[in-house]
Amino acid sequence: MWEQVQETVSFIQSKINFTPEYGVILGSGLGSFTDDIQIEFTLPYAEIPNFPVSTVQGHKGALVFGTIGTKKVVAMQGRFHYYEGYSMQEVTFPVRVMKYLGIEKLIVSNASGGVNPNYKVGDIVLITDHINMVPEHPLRGKNDERFGPRFVNMSEAYSKKMIAQAKGIALKNKIEVKEGIYLGLQGPTFETLAEYKMVKILGADCVGMSTVPEVIVARHMDLETFGISVITDMGNEESIETISHEEVLEAARKAEPKVRMLIKELILSY
C-alpha cells in the first residue's frame, strides 16, 4: 500500500505543481461543488495509476485541483463504495493519496436516509459521530506505522471545531442545519423498514453506504475531518415504498446550493 500511494502521488505531482490544504469528497448528487472551485487541473481517475474508477450514477470520476479564495483544494468528483466490489483498501486509497499530496483537512459529503423523526427530506445534517456496521474494516491487516498507529483514537472522528464553525456559517446565512450520528452499512440495497428501525434503536439519526471507511482512514493519518449529509429519504412507512436512486439524486440536487455554500464558506473561514 505504501509503495502504491507513493507511486500515485509521484505521478500526480509530475503532472501538476499544486499542494492542496483541503480534500473534499463529493457524494451522490453533490458533484457540482466543483463549480465553486477556480480549477487549475483535472485528472480523470482512469488516468491515475492504482486508482479505482467510480461505477455509480451521479459520481463523475475525476480529481479536481484548484482554489477557493486563497485556499488550495483537491476534490473527488465521485467516490468508491465497498458495495461496488472494491476492497476497503481501494475504497480509501484516494484519502491516503490526498494526505500525501499535502491535505491537512478532509470534508466528506453524502446522501443518507433519515430515521430521526425530527428530520425531513432535504435536511442538511452536520455529522457529529458515526457507527461502523460495514462488514469489513479499512485498517484490518498488518498496520504500516508510516501511515498511522495500530489502534486509532476515534473519540473525535468529526472535528468539533469545524462543526462549530459550520453552525456559525449556517446561522449567519439563515440555513437550517441539523446535527446527527451517521450509521454506515454495506448496501447497495436501500434499507428495509425493519433495518431502518434497527438503525434508530442503535442510536443513529441517518444511514448510508459510504463515508465511514474514508473517515476512519483519515483519522488513522491524523487528518482533521468534517462530514455533511443530505437527507434524501425517510425510513418510515410513508416514504419507504417509493424510494429509488433517481429520487435520492434529485433530493440531493435540491439541497446542493446550501451544502455548497456551507462547504465553501467553511473552507474560506477555517
C-alpha positions, -999 to 999 in steps of 0.1 A, spaced: 0 0 0 27 25 9 46 19 -24 13 23 -44 4 55 -26 38 70 -32 38 59 -69 4 76 -73 14 107 -55 46 110 -76 26 106 -108 2 133 -98 30 156 -88 47 151 -121 15 163 -139 7 192 -116 25 217 -94 0 220 -66 -1 214 -29 -37 213 -16 -47 221 20 -82 207 18 -95 174 4 -132 172 -4 -152 140 -13 -184 147 -31 -213 123 -26 -243 114 -47 -259 144 -64 -233 169 -49 -207 168 -77 -213 204 -90 -195 218 -59 -165 219 -83 -183 250 -99 -172 269 -68 -135 260 -74 -112 280 -96 -100 249 -114 -63 246 -123 -60 209 -131 -84 180 -137 -72 144 -137 -97 116 -146 -94 86 -123 -88 64 -154 -55 82 -160 -42 79 -124 -21 48 -116 -36 25 -89 -69 45 -88 -102 27 -89 -129 41 -113 -164 50 -99 -192 30 -114 -222 47 -97 -246 71 -115 -241 106 -101 -204 101 -95 -183 116 -123 -148 102 -117 -121 128 -116 -97 146 -92 -102 184 -95 -74 207 -82 -80 244 -77 -86 273 -53 -114 286 -33 -104 321 -24 -68 317 -12 -73 281 -1 -60 252 -23 -84 223 -27 -85 189 -43 -120 175 -48 -130 140 -56 -158 141 -82 -172 106 -73 -162 82 -46 -158 45 -43 -180 22 -24 -174 -13 -8 -207 -25 -25 -192 -18 -59 -168 -48 -53 -138 -28 -43 -117 -38 -13 -117 -14 17 -81 -5 8 -93 5 -27 -122 24 -13 -100 45 9 -69 47 -13 -77 82 -25 -78 95 10 -42 83 16 -31 98 -17 -47 132 -8 -29 131 25 5 127 8 -4 154 -17 -5 177 12 -40 180 26 -45 187 63 -83 186 64 -109 164 48 -145 173 41 -169 144 32 -204 147 19 -231 121 13 -268 114 7 -284 94 35 -318 80 47 -332 97 78 -346 78 108 -347 108 133 -384 118 134 -373 155 135 -357 152 101 -374 156 67 -363 151 31 -339 178 21 -325 185 55 -288 191 59 -271 172 87 -237 180 102 -223 146 112 -212 146 148 -202 109 150 -207 76 133 -214 39 139 -195 15 117 -216 -15 106 -198 -21 73 -187 -58 75 -151 -51 66 -127 -26 83 -103 -5 62 -75 -9 88 -78 -48 91 -45 -65 84 -8 -56 91 -5 -20 101 20 3 84 32 27 110 42 52 83 5 58 78 -5 59 114 -9 39 147 -22 4 150 -51 15 173 -67 47 163 -84 70 188 -119 77 172 -133 98 201 -134 128 179 -139 113 144 -155 146 133 -138 178 142 -158 197 169 -141 230 158 -152 225 122 -188 216 133 -189 248 154 -176 269 125 -202 253 101 -230 260 126 -220 297 128 -219 299 90 -254 283 87 -268 307 113 -253 338 95 -267 326 62 -301 315 76 -295 279 65 -313 254 88 -290 225 97 -294 195 120 -268 175 138 -267 138 139 -250 104 141 -244 86 108 -246 48 106 -227 31 78 -240 -1 62 -227 -20 32 -255 -16 7 -263 -15 -22 -299 -22 -12 -319 6 4 -327 -5 40 -358 -25 48 -383 -9 72 -370 -33 99 -334 -22 92 -344 15 95 -359 7 128 -327 -11 139 -306 20 129 -328 42 151 -327 17 180 -289 17 177 -288 54 183 -281 68 148 -301 96 131 -293 87 95 -279 58 75 -259 54 43 -234 33 24 -202 55 24 -181 80 44 -173 58 75 -143 39 59 -129 72 45 -132 89 79 -115 60 97 -86 62 73 -84 100 75 -82 98 113 -56 70 110 -34 96 93 -45 124 117 -64 144 92 -90 168 107 -123 157 93 -158 172 87 -188 154 74 -221 167 60 -251 147 49 -283 154 29 -314 135 39 -328 122 7 -354 98 20 -371 90 53 -370 54 67 -407 52 76 -439 35 62 -449 66 42 -418 70 21 -400 36 20 -422 22 -7 -412 47 -34 -375 53 -28 -352 50 -58 -317 61 -67 -331 88 -90 -352 102 -61 -321 103 -39 -301 122 -66 -330 147 -71 -333 154 -34 -296 159 -31 -296 183 -61 -323 204 -45 -303 208 -13 -270 212 -31 -268 250 -33 -270 252 5 -245 224 10 -221 241 -15 -223 274 4 -216 257 37 -186 238 24 -173 269 5 -176 292 35 -161 266 58 -130 263 36 -127 301 33 -130 308 70 -115 278 88 
